[in-house]
């Protein structure tokens, strides 16, 4: 038996602990060290793990792989540090606070081509999403016409102290934190959006990050998407409706740790000429969430087998972040209020600034 790859986790909060659970389920990977600001500066041991208060202490450990589960303002910096240390890196979404952040990571990634880098867009691994993608790729329901998506919860997080409500640390609010998943799925199903209109608001919670984002987008070949990302959705909701030329797909609910989004289902609608607007429907309900495990195992396969990362690549992360920032930029008032840069400006392609830049 070959020795397992030694894994370090930077950020050992809720997500870091979930990642550890599934990393340790893989026969060739083992978490050996973690860091978190909650740990004492002198370090110590927790459940057999070496524990540190800073990522620099963590990276001084003998590691093969780094999982980055840190706030937006730290994620690109630590990802770059891991790559420069010679480690394979898995980083949670979003890849940073801005488009510049992910470009800085990509610039570093190109210098360390032997290392694998993957981003955690976990929703792609949910069974309902995989089923929808299989149907769309098969062509059995024809081509996509339009999409309508709502993803929302009742607040961003604990407002008094959490970094997610502070623009300087987060870069954005509910849309960048949670709505980015819906943007990523819409890109997955429809392709790239070339025309974007939006309205961004922080009128309710009144932080300097958004609590609602509304977008209307269109691809070059005419697929239209409507999106609402909300922190005022009192009944938590995930719903994505995809209209196709021969029917439709309705994804409702998403299995999560909070279990507040309801049952995860996909409804498959097959239209016919004589259905009178009441076509045949088939609903599939999923009761088990294997998305975290499957995502970790995919990354492990790329590392161990020296294969290309196929999902969650840095390029996919860049495209999704650019779409997010096109939506921010499209609202003229929001753009001026918070000095939102054009995500497509040429300065981005001439060498990105260091990670963490605003």
C-alpha positions in Angstrom: 0.0 0.0 0.0 1.3 3.4 -0.9 1.3 6.0 1.9 -1.7 8.3 1.8 -1.3 11.9 0.6 -0.9 14.3 3.5 -3.6 16.9 3.5 -3.8 20.3 5.3 -7.0 22.3 5.7 -6.7 26.1 5.9 -9.9 27.2 7.7 -11.4 24.6 10.0 -14.9 25.9 10.4 -18.1 24.3 9.2 -17.0 23.7 5.6 -13.4 22.7 6.6 -14.8 20.0 8.9 -17.1 18.7 6.2 -14.2 18.5 3.8 -12.2 16.6 6.4 -14.9 14.0 6.8 -14.8 13.1 3.1 -11.1 13.5 2.6 -10.5 10.9 5.3 -13.0 8.6 3.5 -10.7 8.4 0.5 -8.2 5.5 0.8 -5.3 7.6 -0.5 -5.8 10.8 1.4 -5.5 11.8 5.1 -5.9 15.1 6.9 -2.8 15.6 9.1 -2.9 19.3 9.9 -5.3 22.2 10.0 -5.3 25.9 10.8 -7.9 28.3 12.1 -7.9 31.7 13.8 -9.8 30.1 16.7 -6.8 27.9 17.6 -4.2 29.1 20.1 -1.1 30.7 18.6 1.1 28.1 20.1 -0.8 25.3 18.2 -1.6 21.9 19.6 -3.4 18.7 18.8 -7.1 18.0 18.1 -8.3 14.5 17.3 -4.8 13.6 16.2 -4.4 16.7 14.0 -1.7 19.3 14.3 -3.5 22.6 14.8 -2.2 26.1 14.0 -3.6 29.6 14.1 -2.1 30.8 10.7 -1.8 29.3 7.3 2.0 30.1 7.3 2.4 27.7 10.2 0.3 25.1 8.4 2.4 25.4 5.2 5.6 24.7 7.2 4.2 21.2 7.8 5.1 18.3 5.5 2.0 18.3 3.2 1.1 17.1 -0.3 -2.3 18.7 -0.7 -4.0 21.9 0.6 -7.7 22.5 1.0 -8.5 26.3 1.3 -11.8 26.9 3.2 -11.2 30.6 4.1 -12.9 33.9 3.7 -12.9 35.6 0.3 -10.1 38.1 1.3 -7.7 35.3 2.2 -8.6 32.5 -0.3 -6.5 33.7 -3.2 -3.5 34.6 -1.1 -3.4 31.2 0.5 -4.1 29.4 -2.7 -1.1 31.1 -4.3 1.0 30.3 -1.2 0.0 26.6 -1.5 0.9 26.4 -5.2 4.2 28.1 -4.6 4.9 25.6 -1.8 4.5 22.8 -4.4 1.1 21.6 -3.2 -2.0 20.5 -5.0 -4.7 22.9 -4.0 -8.5 22.7 -3.7 -10.2 26.0 -2.9 -13.8 26.7 -2.0 -15.9 29.2 -4.0 -15.7 32.1 -4.5 -12.1 32.2 -5.7 -11.7 35.6 -4.1 -13.2 39.1 -3.7 -12.8 40.1 -7.4 -11.9 39.1 -10.9 -8.4 40.4 -10.3 -8.0 37.8 -7.5 -8.7 34.8 -9.7 -6.5 36.2 -12.4 -3.6 36.5 -9.9 -4.1 32.8 -9.0 -4.2 31.7 -12.7 -0.9 33.6 -13.2 0.6 31.6 -10.4 -1.0 28.4 -11.6 0.7 28.7 -15.0 4.1 28.8 -13.3 3.4 25.6 -11.4 1.8 23.4 -14.1 2.6 20.2 -12.3 0.2 21.0 -9.4 -3.5 20.5 -9.6 -5.9 23.3 -8.8 -9.6 22.9 -8.4 -12.4 25.1 -7.2 -15.4 23.9 -5.1 -18.5 24.6 -7.0 -20.3 22.0 -5.1 -23.8 22.3 -6.6 -22.5 20.8 -9.9 -22.2 17.5 -8.0 -25.8 17.4 -6.7 -27.8 14.5 -8.2 -30.6 16.7 -9.5 -28.1 18.9 -11.4 -26.3 15.9 -12.8 -29.6 14.5 -14.0 -30.5 17.8 -15.7 -27.2 18.0 -17.4 -27.5 14.4 -18.7 -30.9 15.2 -20.2 -29.7 18.4 -21.8 -26.7 16.8 -23.3 -28.7 13.9 -24.6 -30.9 16.2 -26.6 -34.1 14.3 -25.6 -35.9 17.5 -24.6 -34.4 19.6 -27.3 -32.4 22.8 -26.9 -32.6 25.3 -24.0 -34.9 28.3 -24.5 -34.7 30.1 -21.2 -34.0 29.7 -17.5 -35.5 31.2 -14.4 -33.7 30.8 -11.0 -34.3 31.9 -7.4 -31.8 31.2 -4.7 -32.3 32.8 -1.4 -32.2 32.7 2.4 -33.5 35.0 5.2 -30.2 36.8 5.9 -26.6 36.7 4.9 -25.2 35.5 8.3 -24.8 36.8 11.8 -24.5 40.5 11.1 -22.7 41.8 14.0 -19.3 40.2 13.4 -19.3 38.1 10.3 -16.9 39.1 7.5 -19.5 38.3 4.8 -21.3 41.6 5.6 -18.2 43.7 5.1 -17.2 44.7 1.6 -13.6 45.2 2.4 -13.4 41.5 3.4 -16.0 39.8 1.3 -16.1 41.9 -1.9 -19.8 41.3 -2.3 -22.9 40.0 -0.3 -25.5 37.3 -0.8 -25.0 37.2 -4.6 -21.2 36.6 -4.4 -21.6 34.2 -1.4 -24.5 32.1 -2.5 -26.0 33.4 -5.8 -22.7 32.5 -7.5 -23.8 28.9 -7.5 -26.9 29.8 -9.5 -24.8 31.8 -12.0 -22.4 28.8 -12.3 -25.3 26.4 -13.0 -26.9 28.8 -15.6 -23.5 29.0 -17.4 -23.3 25.2 -17.3 -26.7 24.7 -18.8 -26.9 27.7 -21.3 -23.3 28.8 -22.1 -21.8 32.2 -21.8 -24.0 35.3 -21.4 -23.0 38.2 -23.6 -25.8 40.7 -22.6 -26.5 41.5 -19.0 -29.0 43.8 -17.2 -29.4 44.0 -13.5 -30.7 45.7 -10.4 -28.6 45.4 -7.2 -30.0 46.4 -3.8 -29.0 46.7 -0.1 -32.1 48.5 1.0 -33.2 46.1 3.6 -30.2 45.0 5.7 -28.3 48.2 4.8 -24.8 46.8 4.8 -22.3 47.9 2.2 -22.9 44.6 0.4 -26.0 43.6 -1.5 -28.9 41.7 0.0 -30.8 41.3 -3.3 -29.6 40.9 -6.9 -31.9 40.7 -9.9 -30.4 39.9 -13.3 -31.7 39.4 -16.9 -29.1 37.8 -19.2 -28.9 36.6 -22.8 -26.4 34.4 -24.7 -25.2 35.1 -28.2 -27.6 32.5 -29.5 -30.6 33.9 -27.7 -31.0 31.8 -24.5 -32.4 34.1 -21.8 -31.9 33.7 -18.1 -33.7 35.4 -15.2 -32.0 35.3 -11.8 -32.9 36.4 -8.3 -30.3 36.0 -5.4 -31.8 37.1 -2.1 -31.1 37.6 1.6 -34.7 38.4 2.2 -36.2 35.1 1.3 -37.9 34.2 4.6 -38.7 30.7 3.4 -35.4 29.5 2.1 -35.6 28.6 -1.6 -33.7 27.0 -4.4 -35.5 26.7 -7.7 -34.3 26.6 -11.2 -36.7 26.1 -14.1 -35.2 25.3 -17.6 -37.5 25.6 -20.6 -36.5 23.5 -23.6 -38.0 23.1 -27.1 -39.5 19.7 -26.2 -40.3 20.1 -22.5 -38.8 21.5 -19.3 -36.8 20.7 -16.2 -37.6 22.0 -12.8 -35.0 21.7 -10.1 -36.4 22.4 -6.7 -34.8 22.3 -3.3 -31.2 21.4 -2.5 -29.9 19.1 0.1 -27.7 21.1 2.6 -26.4 21.0 6.1 -29.2 23.4 7.2 -31.9 21.2 5.6 -33.9 24.4 5.1 -34.3 24.4 1.3 -36.7 21.4 1.3 -36.5 18.1 -0.6 -34.2 18.0 -3.6 -36.2 17.1 -6.6 -36.1 17.3 -10.4 -39.4 17.4 -12.4 -39.1 16.3 -16.0 -41.8 17.7 -18.2 -42.3 16.2 -21.7 -44.4 18.4 -23.9 -46.6 17.1 -26.8 -48.8 18.7 -29.4 -52.1 17.6 -27.7 -51.3 18.0 -24.0 -53.4 21.2 -23.7 -50.8 22.8 -21.5 -50.9 20.0 -19.0 -48.1 17.7 -20.1 -46.8 14.5 -18.6 -44.5 15.0 -15.7 -42.1 12.8 -13.8 -40.7 13.8 -10.5 -37.5 12.3 -9.0 -36.7 12.9 -5.3 -33.2 12.6 -3.9 -32.7 11.8 -0.2 -29.0 11.5 0.0 -26.3 14.1 -0.6 -23.1 12.7 -2.0 -21.9 15.9 -3.6 -19.2 16.7 -1.1 -17.8 13.2 -1.3 -17.9 13.0 -5.1 -16.2 16.4 -5.5 -13.4 15.5 -3.1 -12.9 12.1 -4.8 -12.8 13.8 -8.3 -10.1 16.0 -7.1 -8.2 13.1 -5.5 -8.5 11.2 -8.8 -6.9 14.1 -10.7 -4.1 14.4 -8.2 -3.3 10.6 -7.8 -3.7 9.8 -11.5 -2.1 13.0 -12.7 -5.2 13.7 -14.8 -6.6 17.1 -15.9 -9.1 18.7 -13.5 -12.3 18.5 -15.6 -14.8 20.4 -13.3 -14.1 23.4 -11.1 -11.1 24.5 -13.1 -9.6 28.0 -12.7 -10.9 28.9 -16.1 -14.4 27.9 -15.0 -14.0 29.9 -11.8 -12.8 32.9 -13.8 -15.8 32.8 -16.2 -18.3 32.5 -13.4 -16.6 35.4 -11.4 -16.7 37.5 -14.6 -20.4 36.9 -15.0 -21.0 37.8 -11.4 -19.2 41.0 -11.8 -20.9 41.8 -15.1 -24.1 41.7 -13.2 -22.8 44.0 -10.5 -21.4 46.3 -13.2 -24.7 46.4 -15.2 -26.5 48.4 -12.4 -25.2 51.9 -13.1 -26.1 53.2 -9.6 -24.5 50.2 -7.9 -21.4 50.6 -10.1 -20.9 54.2 -9.2 -21.8 53.8 -5.5 -19.1 51.1 -4.9 -16.7 51.9 -7.8 -17.3 48.5 -9.5 -14.7 48.0 -12.3 -15.6 46.6 -15.7 -14.8 42.9 -15.5 -13.9 42.9 -19.2 -11.5 45.9 -19.2 -8.2 45.2 -20.9 -6.1 46.0 -17.9 -7.2 42.6 -16.5 -5.4 40.8 -19.3 -2.1 42.5 -18.8 -1.0 40.8 -15.7 -3.1 40.6 -12.5 -2.2 42.3 -9.3 -1.4 40.4 -6.2 -4.2 38.5 -4.6 -6.3 40.5 -2.1 -6.4 43.6 -4.2 -9.7 45.4 -4.3 
